[in-house]
Structures are given as structure tokens and as C-alpha cells.
Amino acid sequence: MQASQQRLREDIEANARFGDIDAPAGRGRTVLTGSDADRRARQYFVERLRDAGLSVRVDAVGNVAGRW
């Protein structure tokens, strides 16, 4: 399977925006378990898996798995 570098970069950048914080140099990110940023990041990931045609399962402790 061929990966799209542009799509991968966009997904990484989108994920980095969840929990972004001010940093003295560069960028920073903090996503604590159970936080709003964590919930939004997980939802984004689930949506991306579904967009790719995978079935999605989230277990009792919050692990997300996508299956072809």
C-alpha cells in the first residue's frame, strides 16, 4: 500500500493541534487522559479510521482499533 505523504503530514499536524500549548521555542502539546483535548483527538482518529473504510472498536479502557 502506498502512503500519501501529504495526507500523513496533514493528519500529524491536525493531531498536534489537540492540546497545543505555548512553548518557549517551537511547539508544545499536552493531552491528558480524560481531558477534552484527549476526547477530541480520539474522535478525530476514529473518524479518520472510518473514512478509510475500517471498522472501529474502542475497548473498555479506551484503546482504539481499526480493522480492514
C-alpha positions as CSV (number, residue, x, y, z in Angstrom):
1,M,0.0,0.0,0.0
2,Q,1.3,3.5,-0.9
3,A,1.1,6.1,1.8
4,S,0.3,9.7,0.8
5,Q,3.0,12.0,2.4
6,Q,0.7,15.0,2.2
7,R,-2.2,13.2,3.9
8,L,0.1,11.8,6.6
9,R,1.6,15.3,7.2
10,E,-1.9,16.8,7.4
11,D,-3.0,14.1,9.9
12,I,0.0,14.7,12.0
13,E,-0.5,18.4,12.0
14,A,-4.2,18.1,12.8
15,N,-3.4,15.7,15.7
16,A,-0.7,18.2,17.0
17,R,-3.4,20.9,17.4
18,F,-5.2,18.9,20.1
19,G,-3.9,20.1,23.4
20,D,-1.4,22.6,21.9
21,I,0.3,24.8,24.4
22,D,2.6,27.8,24.3
23,A,6.3,26.8,24.3
24,P,9.4,29.0,24.7
25,A,10.7,27.6,21.4
26,G,8.9,25.6,18.7
27,R,5.6,24.0,19.6
28,G,4.3,22.0,22.6
29,R,1.4,19.7,23.2
30,T,-0.2,18.3,26.3
31,V,-3.1,15.9,26.1
32,L,-4.1,14.4,29.5
33,T,-6.2,11.2,29.6
34,G,-9.8,12.1,30.1
35,S,-9.4,15.7,29.0
36,D,-11.4,17.5,26.4
37,A,-8.3,17.5,24.1
38,D,-8.0,13.7,24.6
39,R,-11.7,13.2,23.7
40,R,-11.4,15.3,20.6
41,A,-8.1,13.7,19.5
42,R,-9.7,10.2,19.9
43,Q,-12.8,11.2,18.0
44,Y,-10.7,12.6,15.2
45,F,-8.7,9.3,15.0
46,V,-11.9,7.3,14.9
47,E,-13.3,9.4,12.1
48,R,-10.1,9.0,10.1
49,L,-10.3,5.2,10.5
50,R,-13.9,5.2,9.4
51,D,-13.1,7.5,6.5
52,A,-10.5,4.9,5.4
53,G,-13.2,2.2,5.4
54,L,-12.1,0.4,8.6
55,S,-14.4,-1.0,11.2
56,V,-13.6,0.7,14.6
57,R,-13.6,-0.8,18.1
58,V,-13.0,1.0,21.3
59,D,-12.5,-1.2,24.3
60,A,-13.4,-0.6,28.0
61,V,-10.2,1.3,28.7
62,G,-10.3,3.4,25.6
63,N,-7.9,1.6,23.2
64,V,-8.9,2.4,19.6
65,A,-8.5,-0.3,17.0
66,G,-9.3,-0.1,13.3
67,R,-9.7,-3.3,11.2
68,W,-9.9,-3.8,7.5
